[in-house]
Amino acid sequence: MSPQSDPGAPSRPADHIDSVEPDAAEASVTGPKLGFVGWVRFGWRQLTSMRTALLLLLLLAIAAVPGSLVPQRSSDPNGVTQYFDDNPRLAPILDSVQMFDVYTSAWFSAIYLLLFVSLIGCIIPRTKHHFEALRARPPRTPVRLSRLAGFTERELPVSTGSTSDAAAEASIDAASKQLRQAGYRVERYALRGEPSVSAERGYLRETGNLVFHTALLGVLVAVGFGGGFGFSGQRVIVEGQTFVNTLAAFDSFNPGRFFNDTRLTPYRLSLENLDAVYETRNQDAIGQPIDFTAHVTVQGQQGEAEERTVKVNEPLYTHGTDVYLLGNGYAPTITVKNAAGEVVFTDAVPFLPQDANLTSIGVVKVPDGMPEQLGMVGFFYPTQSELTTGAYTSSYPDLILPVLTLNVYEGDLGIDEGTPTSVYTLDPSTMEQLTGGDTGVDSIELKPGETAELPNGLGTVTFDDATPESSSTDAADGDYSQSVPRFASFDIHHDPTQIWVLIFAALILGGLLVSLFVPRRRMWVKAVTKPDGRVVLEYAALARGEDPGLEEAVTSFADKHAGPRPSPVE
């Protein structure tokens, strides 16, 4: 009987089966079935893996791209309105998927929260494991160091009057001290009478890694907290006018979800003047802006007013808010009188720039004091020039030859019913056009200081000259440099977590540098007695991950500890 057929044969256990038919083998192998808890555990492990965290971080960066491609309601509400006007078909589609509110959208928030949970799930177990590793002893010295990287040997000389065992112990003691001085954690071992030292270093690498991920989580928390308790508001201020940091004083205001208007710190911000510098020497870049500087005066509830400046890339920090200079333009001062000579409107009206040379458009609305409500759509040209078609344009952004043209409308402005309307737009559908267009009446054309009659004897309109009386020159001499005031558009932003974001960002950078440049190493030194009685010191190391300097580090330590290897005799 063969051993395979004899169940009592000593070379086979009683229940041994040499082979089975393929169909029977497939039928006998069944995978485990995951229940509800098993699937939840599996999903949690996938979500909290480092690979998933990196994927979500990349996905978050991609999801933020639309926020820079289309205007956002939180930072540029006027830009959103203009986008709807320019793209009447595309804008509603984008709005349906929250493209104008990217950073508060449901899909962006979902990625944000998943990344938040994934990082927490990654950090907590890794931190626990890291603390356990820090408390653990360095591992025992391997039996065969010759199998490890950087292996080298040095013969241990035994001095007269001492034994080889004593010399080996002394040498291992010296190695322990040197390794400890080099930043290693050391542990002495003795296996089969061979003394050795086991050393490890580089736990700072994992510490830096944990600091990096923890700080990244801190940035997410800080940004979320700052978005909830902060605010962002916009205000257009004309030279000589003042803004007060109250809720009603903003042109547009975007509060965080948990914002309370009692958090607004009262202060005054006055725009004294706006300096604009344009290129005048380079013929290929004539009129290109070089610098904009807003000179402002800031005063709180207590204390004296302070003179400050705001530039495009140099915001002003005051009273817990950052004041950014977003844009600028001209604000012609227009005065309208009725047929009786009474002033029914006078104000500096901001005109929105339409091109690089500040050809600008603005709207004047006169709701009272006239037989019917009056509206005017105006174009302002800082340096007026005429195209071949007869249309006007501006050929230079500074005030060289300023001209204001106005088209007059009479009728219903659409504001009596309380429906909010933009001060920068005029709906002519319920109004009659009196000048320009197909009316056969020329548009009103004014230079600073000039007055023109309104059609149908309605009164007069004046383009006021803002040149100071103390100035040595005036518009009559052809100098219009101060005849039209400028306006500046400011974004006033409050983020209570700015300092925390800065701290976490510094920790991210520091943790990343540490995790990249600190090597994780283990090194061993062992005294081995050869069969011929010689005592040899063996050195070897092991790296966790890439460590191109590992072998050189072992050789350098061996040379320092036992001296360089003797050159071979030729």
C-alpha positions as CSV (number, residue, x, y, z in Angstrom):
1,M,0.0,0.0,0.0
2,S,1.4,3.4,-0.9
3,P,1.7,6.1,1.8
4,Q,-1.0,8.2,0.1
5,S,-3.5,5.4,0.4
6,D,-2.5,4.3,3.9
7,P,-4.1,6.7,6.5
8,G,-1.8,5.3,9.1
9,A,1.5,6.0,7.3
10,P,3.9,8.1,9.4
11,S,4.8,10.4,6.5
12,R,1.2,11.7,6.2
13,P,-1.2,13.0,8.8
14,A,-4.5,11.1,9.1
15,D,-6.5,14.0,7.6
16,H,-4.1,14.8,4.8
17,I,-5.5,15.3,1.3
18,D,-3.1,15.3,-1.6
19,S,-5.4,16.9,-4.2
20,V,-9.0,17.4,-5.1
21,E,-10.8,17.9,-8.3
22,P,-10.8,21.6,-9.6
23,D,-14.5,21.9,-9.2
24,A,-14.4,20.7,-5.7
25,A,-11.5,23.1,-4.9
26,E,-13.5,26.1,-6.2
27,A,-16.5,25.0,-4.3
28,S,-14.6,24.6,-1.1
29,V,-13.1,28.2,-1.1
30,T,-15.7,30.8,-0.1
31,G,-14.9,34.4,0.8
32,P,-16.1,35.9,4.0
33,K,-19.3,37.8,3.9
34,L,-19.3,41.4,5.1
35,G,-22.3,42.4,7.1
36,F,-23.4,46.0,7.7
37,V,-20.8,46.6,10.4
38,G,-18.1,45.0,8.2
39,W,-19.0,47.3,5.3
40,V,-19.0,50.4,7.6
41,R,-15.6,49.4,8.9
42,F,-14.3,48.9,5.4
43,G,-15.6,52.3,4.3
44,W,-14.1,54.0,7.3
45,R,-10.7,52.4,6.6
46,Q,-10.8,53.5,3.0
47,L,-11.8,57.1,4.0
48,T,-9.1,57.4,6.6
49,S,-6.3,56.2,4.5
50,M,-3.5,58.6,3.6
51,R,-4.1,57.9,-0.1
52,T,-7.7,59.1,0.3
53,A,-6.7,62.2,2.2
54,L,-4.2,63.2,-0.5
55,L,-6.9,62.5,-3.2
56,L,-9.4,64.7,-1.3
57,L,-6.8,67.4,-0.9
58,L,-6.2,67.4,-4.7
59,L,-9.9,67.4,-5.3
60,L,-10.4,70.4,-3.0
61,A,-7.8,72.3,-5.0
62,I,-9.5,71.4,-8.3
63,A,-12.9,72.4,-6.8
64,A,-11.6,75.8,-5.9
65,V,-10.6,76.6,-9.5
66,P,-14.1,77.8,-10.6
67,G,-13.9,80.4,-7.8
68,S,-11.2,82.2,-9.7
69,L,-12.8,81.8,-13.2
70,V,-16.2,83.3,-12.5
71,P,-17.0,86.2,-10.1
72,Q,-18.2,85.2,-6.6
73,R,-21.1,86.8,-4.7
74,S,-19.1,86.9,-1.5
75,S,-16.3,89.1,-3.0
76,D,-17.6,90.7,-6.2
77,P,-21.4,91.0,-6.3
78,N,-21.3,93.6,-9.0
79,G,-19.2,91.3,-11.1
80,V,-21.9,88.6,-10.8
81,T,-24.6,91.1,-11.9
82,Q,-22.4,92.0,-14.9
83,Y,-21.8,88.4,-15.7
84,F,-25.6,87.8,-15.8
85,D,-25.9,90.7,-18.2
86,D,-23.1,89.6,-20.5
87,N,-24.1,85.9,-20.4
88,P,-27.9,85.6,-20.1
89,R,-28.0,82.0,-21.1
90,L,-24.9,80.6,-19.4
91,A,-25.2,82.4,-16.1
92,P,-28.5,80.7,-14.9
93,I,-26.9,77.3,-15.7
94,L,-23.8,78.1,-13.6
95,D,-25.9,79.5,-10.9
96,S,-27.9,76.3,-10.7
97,V,-24.7,74.4,-9.8
98,Q,-23.6,77.2,-7.3
99,M,-20.7,78.4,-9.4
100,F,-21.2,81.9,-8.1
101,D,-21.0,80.6,-4.5
102,V,-18.2,78.1,-4.9
103,Y,-16.8,78.2,-1.4
104,T,-20.2,77.8,0.3
105,S,-21.6,75.3,-2.2
106,A,-22.9,71.9,-1.1
107,W,-20.3,70.0,-3.3
108,F,-17.4,72.1,-2.1
109,S,-18.5,71.7,1.5
110,A,-18.8,68.0,1.1
111,I,-15.2,67.7,-0.1
112,Y,-14.1,70.0,2.7
113,L,-15.8,67.9,5.4
114,L,-14.7,64.6,3.9
115,L,-11.1,65.8,3.9
116,F,-11.6,67.0,7.5
117,V,-12.8,63.6,8.6
118,S,-10.2,61.8,6.6
119,L,-7.3,63.8,8.2
120,I,-8.7,63.1,11.7
121,G,-8.9,59.4,11.0
122,C,-5.3,59.4,9.7
123,I,-3.8,61.5,12.4
124,I,-5.2,59.9,15.6
125,P,-4.0,56.3,15.0
126,R,-0.7,57.4,13.6
127,T,-0.1,59.7,16.6
128,K,-0.9,56.8,19.0
129,H,1.4,54.5,17.1
130,H,4.2,57.2,17.1
131,F,4.0,57.7,20.9
132,E,4.2,53.9,21.4
133,A,7.2,53.8,19.1
134,L,8.9,56.6,21.1
135,R,8.6,54.6,24.3
136,A,9.7,51.3,22.8
137,R,13.3,50.0,23.1
138,P,15.4,49.9,20.0
139,P,15.1,46.5,18.4
140,R,17.5,43.6,19.1
141,T,20.7,43.4,17.1
142,P,20.3,41.0,14.2
143,V,22.4,37.9,14.2
144,R,23.9,38.4,10.7
145,L,24.7,42.1,10.2
146,S,26.4,41.2,6.9
147,R,23.0,41.1,5.2
148,L,22.3,44.7,6.0
149,A,23.2,47.9,4.1
150,G,26.6,49.5,4.7
151,F,28.1,46.5,6.4
152,T,31.7,47.0,7.3
153,E,34.2,45.4,9.7
154,R,37.0,46.7,11.8
155,E,39.4,44.5,13.8
156,L,39.5,45.3,17.5
157,P,43.0,45.4,18.9
158,V,43.4,43.9,22.3
159,S,45.9,45.7,24.5
160,T,48.4,44.0,26.7
161,G,47.1,43.1,30.1
162,S,43.4,43.0,29.1
163,T,41.2,40.3,27.8
164,S,39.3,40.2,24.5
165,D,36.0,40.3,26.4
166,A,37.0,43.4,28.3
167,A,38.2,45.1,25.2
168,A,34.9,44.2,23.4
169,E,32.8,45.6,26.3
170,A,34.8,48.8,26.4
171,S,34.5,49.2,22.6
172,I,30.8,48.8,22.7
173,D,30.5,51.2,25.6
174,A,32.4,53.8,23.6
175,A,30.1,53.1,20.6
176,S,27.1,53.7,22.8
177,K,28.3,57.0,23.9
178,Q,29.2,58.2,20.4
179,L,25.8,57.1,19.0
180,R,24.0,58.8,21.9
181,Q,26.0,62.0,21.2
182,A,24.9,61.8,17.5
183,G,21.3,61.8,18.5
184,Y,20.6,58.1,18.5
185,R,18.5,56.2,21.1
186,V,20.7,53.3,22.2
187,E,20.1,50.0,23.9
188,R,22.8,47.4,24.9
189,Y,22.3,43.7,24.1
190,A,24.4,40.6,24.5
191,L,23.6,37.6,22.4
192,R,25.5,34.4,22.8
193,G,28.3,36.3,24.6
194,E,28.7,38.9,21.8
195,P,28.1,42.4,23.2
196,S,26.3,44.8,20.9
197,V,24.5,48.1,20.8
198,S,21.4,48.9,18.9
199,A,20.6,52.5,18.0
200,E,17.9,54.3,16.2
201,R,17.2,57.9,15.2
202,G,14.9,59.8,12.9
203,Y,11.7,59.7,14.8
204,L,11.6,63.4,14.3
205,R,10.7,62.6,10.6
206,E,7.4,61.0,11.7
207,T,6.9,63.9,14.2
208,G,7.3,66.3,11.3
209,N,4.9,64.3,9.2
210,L,2.3,64.4,12.0
211,V,2.9,68.1,12.5
212,F,2.3,68.6,8.8
213,H,-1.0,66.8,8.8
214,T,-2.2,68.2,12.1
215,A,-1.4,71.8,10.9
216,L,-3.2,71.1,7.7
217,L,-6.2,70.1,9.7
218,G,-5.7,73.3,11.8
219,V,-5.8,75.4,8.6
220,L,-9.1,73.8,7.6
221,V,-10.6,74.4,11.0
222,A,-9.3,78.0,11.1
223,V,-10.6,78.8,7.6
224,G,-14.0,77.4,8.5
225,F,-14.1,79.3,11.8
226,G,-13.0,82.5,10.1
227,G,-15.6,82.1,7.3
228,G,-18.3,81.7,9.9
229,F,-17.4,84.6,12.2
230,G,-15.9,87.0,9.7
231,F,-17.3,89.3,7.1
232,S,-16.5,91.0,3.8
233,G,-18.0,94.3,2.6
234,Q,-17.4,96.7,-0.2
235,R,-17.7,100.5,-0.3
236,V,-17.0,103.1,-3.0
237,I,-15.6,106.3,-1.5
238,V,-15.1,109.5,-3.4
239,E,-12.3,111.9,-2.6
240,G,-13.3,114.0,0.3
241,Q,-16.0,111.6,1.5
242,T,-16.0,109.5,4.7
243,F,-17.0,105.9,5.4
244,V,-18.2,104.8,8.9
245,N,-17.8,101.1,9.8
246,T,-21.5,100.4,10.3
247,L,-23.7,97.9,8.6
248,A,-25.8,100.5,6.8
249,A,-22.7,102.2,5.4
250,F,-21.6,99.3,3.1
251,D,-22.6,99.2,-0.5
252,S,-22.6,95.4,-0.3
253,F,-22.0,93.2,2.7
254,N,-21.4,89.5,3.0
255,P,-21.4,88.2,6.6
256,G,-20.4,84.8,7.8
257,R,-23.0,82.4,9.1
258,F,-22.3,83.2,12.7
259,F,-21.6,86.9,12.3
260,N,-23.3,89.5,14.5
261,D,-23.2,93.2,13.6
262,T,-22.3,94.0,17.2
263,R,-18.9,92.8,16.3
264,L,-18.3,95.7,14.0
265,T,-15.7,98.0,15.6
266,P,-16.8,101.7,14.9
267,Y,-14.2,103.8,13.1
268,R,-14.1,106.4,10.3
269,L,-12.2,106.1,7.1
270,S,-11.9,109.2,5.0
271,L,-10.4,109.2,1.5
272,E,-8.3,112.4,1.2
273,N,-7.0,111.9,-2.3
274,L,-6.1,109.1,-4.7
275,D,-2.7,109.3,-6.6
276,A,-2.5,107.6,-9.9
277,V,0.8,107.2,-11.8
278,Y,0.8,106.2,-15.5
279,E,3.5,105.4,-17.9
280,T,4.6,108.4,-19.9
281,R,8.1,107.5,-21.3
282,N,7.7,104.1,-22.9
283,Q,5.9,104.7,-26.2
284,D,4.8,101.1,-26.3
285,A,3.1,101.3,-22.9
286,I,1.8,104.9,-22.8
287,G,-1.0,105.1,-20.2
288,Q,-0.3,101.8,-18.5
289,P,-0.9,102.2,-14.7
290,I,2.2,102.1,-12.6
291,D,0.9,102.8,-9.1
292,F,-2.2,103.7,-7.3
293,T,-2.0,105.1,-3.8
294,A,-5.1,106.0,-1.7
295,H,-4.3,108.5,1.1
296,V,-6.8,108.0,3.9
297,T,-7.4,109.2,7.4
298,V,-8.5,106.7,10.0
299,Q,-10.1,107.6,13.4
300,G,-11.6,105.4,16.0
301,Q,-13.9,106.2,18.8
302,Q,-11.0,107.4,20.9
303,G,-7.7,108.8,19.8
304,E,-6.6,111.2,17.1
305,A,-7.0,110.7,13.4
306,E,-4.1,108.9,11.7
307,E,-3.0,109.5,8.1
308,R,-2.4,106.1,6.3
309,T,-2.0,104.8,2.8
310,V,-3.6,101.9,0.9
311,K,-2.1,100.4,-2.2
312,V,-3.2,97.6,-4.5
313,N,-0.8,95.0,-2.9
314,E,-0.4,96.8,0.4
315,P,-3.7,96.6,2.4
316,L,-4.4,98.7,5.5
317,Y,-5.0,96.9,8.8
318,T,-7.0,98.9,11.2
319,H,-9.5,98.1,14.0
320,G,-9.5,94.4,13.3
321,T,-10.2,94.8,9.6
322,D,-8.1,94.6,6.4
323,V,-8.8,97.4,3.9
324,Y,-8.0,96.4,0.3
325,L,-7.9,98.8,-2.6
326,L,-9.8,97.0,-5.4
327,G,-10.3,99.6,-8.1
328,N,-10.7,103.3,-8.9
329,G,-12.2,105.7,-11.4
330,Y,-13.7,109.2,-11.7
331,A,-16.7,110.6,-10.0
332,P,-17.8,113.8,-11.8
333,T,-19.8,116.2,-9.7
334,I,-23.2,116.8,-11.4
335,T,-25.7,119.4,-10.3
336,V,-29.3,119.4,-11.7
337,K,-31.7,122.4,-11.3
338,N,-35.3,122.5,-12.2
339,A,-37.0,125.2,-14.3
340,A,-37.4,127.4,-11.2
341,G,-33.6,127.3,-10.6
342,E,-33.9,125.0,-7.5
343,V,-31.2,122.4,-7.0
344,V,-32.9,119.1,-7.2
345,F,-29.7,116.9,-7.4
346,T,-26.0,117.5,-6.7
347,D,-23.5,114.7,-6.0
348,A,-20.2,113.2,-7.1
349,V,-21.4,110.2,-9.2
350,P,-19.0,107.3,-9.6
351,F,-18.6,106.3,-13.2
352,L,-17.5,102.7,-13.8
353,P,-14.5,102.3,-16.1
354,Q,-15.1,100.3,-19.3
355,D,-11.5,100.1,-20.7
356,A,-7.9,100.7,-19.8
357,N,-8.1,104.4,-20.7
358,L,-11.0,104.8,-18.2
359,T,-13.8,105.5,-20.7
360,S,-16.5,105.3,-18.0
361,I,-20.3,105.0,-17.7
362,G,-22.5,106.3,-15.0
363,V,-26.1,106.9,-14.1
364,V,-27.8,110.0,-12.6
365,K,-31.3,109.5,-11.1
366,V,-33.5,112.5,-10.1
367,P,-36.6,111.1,-8.3
368,D,-38.0,114.4,-7.0
369,G,-38.2,118.1,-7.9
370,M,-39.1,117.7,-11.6
371,P,-42.5,117.3,-13.3
372,E,-41.6,113.7,-13.9
373,Q,-38.7,111.6,-12.6
374,L,-35.5,112.2,-14.6
375,G,-32.7,109.7,-15.4
376,M,-29.5,110.3,-17.2
377,V,-27.0,107.9,-18.7
378,G,-23.6,109.5,-19.0
379,F,-20.2,108.7,-20.5
380,F,-17.1,110.3,-19.2
381,Y,-13.9,110.6,-21.2
382,P,-10.8,111.6,-19.2
383,T,-9.0,112.5,-22.5
384,Q,-11.6,112.8,-25.1
385,S,-10.8,111.9,-28.7
386,E,-13.0,111.2,-31.7
387,L,-12.9,108.0,-33.7
388,T,-13.4,107.9,-37.5
389,T,-17.0,106.8,-36.9
390,G,-17.7,110.0,-35.0
391,A,-18.0,108.2,-31.7
392,Y,-16.0,109.5,-28.7
393,T,-13.5,107.5,-26.7
394,S,-10.7,108.2,-24.2
395,S,-7.1,107.9,-25.5
396,Y,-5.4,108.4,-22.1
397,P,-6.5,107.6,-18.5
398,D,-5.5,110.8,-16.9
399,L,-7.3,114.1,-17.0
400,I,-6.0,115.9,-20.2
401,L,-9.3,116.8,-21.9
402,P,-12.2,115.6,-19.8
403,V,-15.6,115.5,-21.4
404,L,-19.0,114.3,-20.1
405,T,-21.9,113.4,-22.3
406,L,-25.4,112.7,-21.1
407,N,-28.5,111.1,-22.5
408,V,-31.6,112.2,-20.7
409,Y,-34.7,110.1,-20.0
410,E,-38.0,111.1,-18.5
411,G,-40.6,108.8,-16.8
412,D,-40.7,106.2,-14.1
413,L,-37.4,105.2,-12.5
414,G,-39.0,102.1,-11.0
415,I,-38.1,103.0,-7.4
416,D,-41.4,104.1,-6.0
417,E,-42.6,100.6,-5.3
418,G,-39.6,99.9,-3.1
419,T,-38.0,97.4,-5.4
420,P,-34.2,97.5,-5.0
421,T,-32.3,98.7,-8.1
422,S,-28.6,99.2,-8.8
423,V,-27.4,102.8,-8.7
424,Y,-25.1,102.0,-11.7
425,T,-27.9,100.9,-14.1
426,L,-31.0,102.6,-15.5
427,D,-34.0,100.7,-16.9
428,P,-35.3,102.9,-19.8
429,S,-38.3,100.6,-20.6
430,T,-40.7,102.8,-18.7
431,M,-39.1,106.1,-19.7
432,E,-39.0,108.4,-22.7
433,Q,-35.6,109.3,-24.2
434,L,-35.2,113.0,-24.7
435,T,-31.6,113.3,-26.1
436,G,-29.3,111.0,-28.1
437,G,-30.1,107.9,-30.0
438,D,-33.1,108.2,-32.4
439,T,-34.5,111.3,-30.8
440,G,-32.9,113.7,-33.2
441,V,-31.6,115.8,-30.3
442,D,-27.8,115.8,-29.6
443,S,-26.6,114.4,-26.3
444,I,-25.6,116.9,-23.8
445,E,-21.8,117.5,-23.9
446,L,-20.0,119.2,-21.0
447,K,-16.5,120.1,-19.8
448,P,-15.7,120.8,-16.2
449,G,-17.4,124.1,-15.1
450,E,-19.9,124.1,-18.0
451,T,-23.7,124.2,-17.8
452,A,-26.3,123.1,-20.4
453,E,-30.0,123.4,-20.8
454,L,-32.1,120.3,-20.3
455,P,-34.6,119.6,-23.1
456,N,-38.2,120.8,-22.9
457,G,-37.3,123.6,-20.6
458,L,-36.9,121.2,-17.6
459,G,-34.0,123.1,-16.2
460,T,-30.2,122.9,-16.3
461,V,-27.4,120.4,-15.7
462,T,-23.9,121.4,-14.6
463,F,-20.6,119.5,-14.7
464,D,-19.0,121.1,-11.6
465,D,-15.4,121.9,-11.6
466,A,-13.7,120.5,-8.5
467,T,-10.5,122.4,-8.9
468,P,-9.5,124.1,-5.6
469,E,-9.9,127.8,-5.5
470,S,-6.4,128.2,-4.1
471,S,-4.9,126.4,-7.1
472,S,-2.7,128.6,-9.2
473,T,-4.2,127.1,-12.4
474,D,-7.7,126.3,-13.4
475,A,-9.7,124.8,-16.2
476,A,-9.7,128.1,-18.0
477,D,-5.9,127.7,-18.5
478,G,-6.4,124.1,-19.8
479,D,-5.2,122.3,-16.7
480,Y,-7.9,119.8,-15.7
481,S,-5.6,117.7,-13.4
482,Q,-7.8,118.4,-10.3
483,S,-11.1,119.2,-11.9
484,V,-12.8,115.8,-11.5
485,P,-12.6,113.9,-8.2
486,R,-11.6,110.3,-8.2
487,F,-13.3,107.4,-6.3
488,A,-11.7,104.3,-4.8
489,S,-13.4,101.0,-4.3
490,F,-12.4,99.3,-1.0
491,D,-12.9,95.8,0.2
492,I,-13.2,95.7,4.0
493,H,-12.5,92.2,5.3
494,H,-12.5,90.8,8.8
495,D,-11.1,87.4,9.6
496,P,-10.6,86.6,13.3
497,T,-8.4,83.6,12.5
498,Q,-5.7,85.2,10.4
499,I,-2.9,84.8,12.9
500,W,-3.9,81.1,13.4
501,V,-3.8,80.5,9.7
502,L,-0.3,82.0,9.6
503,I,0.9,79.8,12.5
504,F,-0.5,76.7,11.0
505,A,0.9,77.6,7.6
506,A,4.4,77.9,9.2
507,L,3.9,74.6,11.0
508,I,3.0,73.0,7.7
509,L,6.1,74.2,6.0
510,G,8.3,73.3,9.0
511,G,6.8,69.8,9.3
512,L,7.1,69.2,5.6
513,L,10.8,70.2,5.6
514,V,11.5,68.0,8.6
515,S,9.7,65.0,7.1
516,L,11.6,65.4,3.9
517,F,15.2,65.9,5.1
518,V,15.4,64.0,8.4
519,P,16.4,60.3,7.7
520,R,15.0,57.4,9.7
521,R,17.9,55.0,10.5
522,R,18.8,52.1,12.7
523,M,22.4,51.3,13.3
524,W,24.1,48.4,15.0
525,V,27.6,47.8,16.4
526,K,28.5,44.3,17.5
527,A,31.7,42.7,18.7
528,V,32.1,39.2,17.1
529,T,34.7,36.6,18.1
530,K,36.1,34.8,15.0
531,P,37.0,31.1,15.1
532,D,40.7,32.0,15.1
533,G,40.2,34.1,18.3
534,R,40.3,37.5,16.7
535,V,37.6,40.0,17.9
536,V,36.0,42.0,15.0
537,L,33.7,44.9,15.3
538,E,30.8,44.7,12.8
539,Y,28.8,47.8,11.7
540,A,25.6,47.9,9.7
541,A,22.5,50.0,9.4
542,L,18.9,49.9,8.0
543,A,16.9,52.8,6.6
544,R,13.1,53.2,6.5
545,G,12.6,54.6,3.1
546,E,15.1,56.2,0.7
547,D,18.4,57.1,2.4
548,P,21.2,57.6,-0.1
549,G,23.6,58.6,2.6
550,L,23.2,55.4,4.7
551,E,26.3,53.5,3.7
552,E,28.4,56.6,4.0
553,A,27.0,57.2,7.5
554,V,28.0,53.6,8.6
555,T,31.5,54.0,7.1
556,S,32.0,57.4,8.7
557,F,30.9,56.1,12.1
558,A,33.1,53.0,11.9
559,D,36.1,55.2,11.0
560,K,35.4,57.5,13.9
561,H,34.9,54.7,16.4
562,A,37.5,52.1,15.4
563,G,39.7,54.0,13.0
564,P,39.8,53.7,9.2
565,R,40.1,50.4,7.5
566,P,43.8,49.6,6.7
567,S,44.8,49.9,3.1
568,P,45.4,46.5,1.4
569,V,49.1,45.6,1.0
570,E,50.1,45.4,-2.7
